[in-house]
Amino acid sequence: MPRYAAIDIGSNSIRMLAAEVEDGRPPRILAEDRQVTRLGEGVFRNGQISGESLDFLSTHLQRMVNAYRSHDVLAARIVATAAVRDAGNRDEFVETATAIAGQPVEIISGQEEARLIHLGVMSRWPHPKQRILIVDIGGGSAEFILSEDGRLAQAYSRPLGALRITEVFLTEDPPSSAALHRMNEYIEEKMNVAARRIGRGPFHRAIGTSASAAAIVSAVNRIPRPRRDQADRLRATLPQVRRLYSQLCAMDLARRRKVAGIGPRRAEIIVPGVAVLLQTLESFQLSALSYSAAGVRDGIVRDLADRRVGRELSRLSREQRPLVESMARRFGVDLKHARKVAVFAHQLFEDLYPLHHLPREQGRLLEAAALLRDVGHFISDTSHHKHSQYIVANADIAGFTDAERLEIALLCRYHRKALPAPRHPEFQDLDLERQRMLQTLTPILRVADALDRSREQRVDAIECMTDDTGVSLFLKARRDVSLEQWAVERAADTFRTAFGRPLAVARGKP
């Protein structure tokens, strides 16, 4: 399964997520991390990201990038939100952060932030048939998102982040009545736009995301901060939030830090967070709000997976594919069959990536070999694999280096009969890295070829699953595929030699 990573640089904290994504299932989290940075403090005070904040963030950004890279992710996206959007020195920030990360760091709009939040929530807690209100109270802004039948219908970003409001309104501890009054007037004014345009329901469910919502739901359900994950999908009712707000407004920072579920750093900005959530419940006439642990980072991972980002590296390019297929057609290859084998070969290459870890670009060579492995039939059906090697090795195929063309030729040679061996001069001439590549891709190509043994495209789709005990291949088909299943079983010994794990094949779903 493909792996993706995301980093969300918010006004108050930086968060990282690396996950393995499979269609139709929640992502499997491989690693996640969060660090409070208070990046927005200087921005909301004087319009600039301070040097100290940038240095602190840079250290943790590097650590998180190193962490997700250790999981062999296919692609990653790093975004910055409200604080950086508003910073006068945002170009300097982006330049520095990009250099540290080794890839572009994007400043995203409030609308894009809302889209990613919605996508993240729906990926972890789907509501395909309901009308849902999602509220994300960040450090610099709050996003109000209307979801209808699983689709984003409306989204509004308002400057109602907990850190921003703290910096502007709450300079005393505990806050004075006058300061709280001014704060609540500001919150009501800014929220009215979203409430008026979205309307007051009815909603099947209201969902809060981000650390403020987590702290509030944890506090009313008496969940200690170290076990905050247990708050996922729990609720806070309107009376509970009202009561919590009254209690927190009367406390100083030291007492707020002792409230279960809030935590020492969140206690510094929790009063505005509860105020925004309380006003949300009242403005939209909601009786309660549930918490979801999903956020921007989850949306990024799902978005990368949905767009299949990174997988293009292992596919023939737009320029290569027509050239390869033209050559196959010239030598009388059954393109319908060859394309089916190429599809299976590519999927197996991707699904088995956690086992082989070959460079993504070598998937292109595998796909080209799947399309060209039968060109030798043009010369003779006897030993056609050797004839295929000769034709490809001596062909002028634009878009490939001489070394890549020879590797494609060898894959064609070994797609049947003998396996790569030191007694073969062409194999012996390869360096150790390319020998390993050939030994790994050969069984993948053989299994892919076996999956259309009848040449009638009887296998509609495959699902490949790996674990510590072996690899399971499930064939999805509406017709009899006993021939294909038998052919895959014949290739299983070759597969086990290369991957060190048994290959089991069965018809149906896992």
Secondary structure by P-SEA (a helix, b strand, c coil): cbbbbbbbbcccbbbbbbbbbcccccccccccccccccccccccccccccaaaaaaaaaaaaaaaaaaaaacccbbbbbbccccccccaaaaaaaaaaaaacbbbbbccaaaaaaaaaaaaaaacccccbbbbbbbbcccbbbbbbbccccccbbbbccccaaaaaacccccccccaaaaaaaaaaaaaaaaaaaaaaccccccbbbbbcaaaaaaaaaaaccccccccccccccccaaaaaaaaaaaaaccaaaaaacccccccccccaaaaaaaaaaaaaaacccbbbbbcccaaaaaaaaaaaaccccccccccaaaaaaaaaaaaaaccaaaaaaaaaaaaaaaaaaacccccccccaaaaaaaaaacccccccccccaaaaaaaaaaaacccccccaaaaaaaaaaaaacccccccccccccccccaaaaaaaaaaaaaaaaaaaaaccccccccbbbbbbcccbbbbbbbccccaaaaaaaaaaaaaaaaaaccbbbbbbcccc
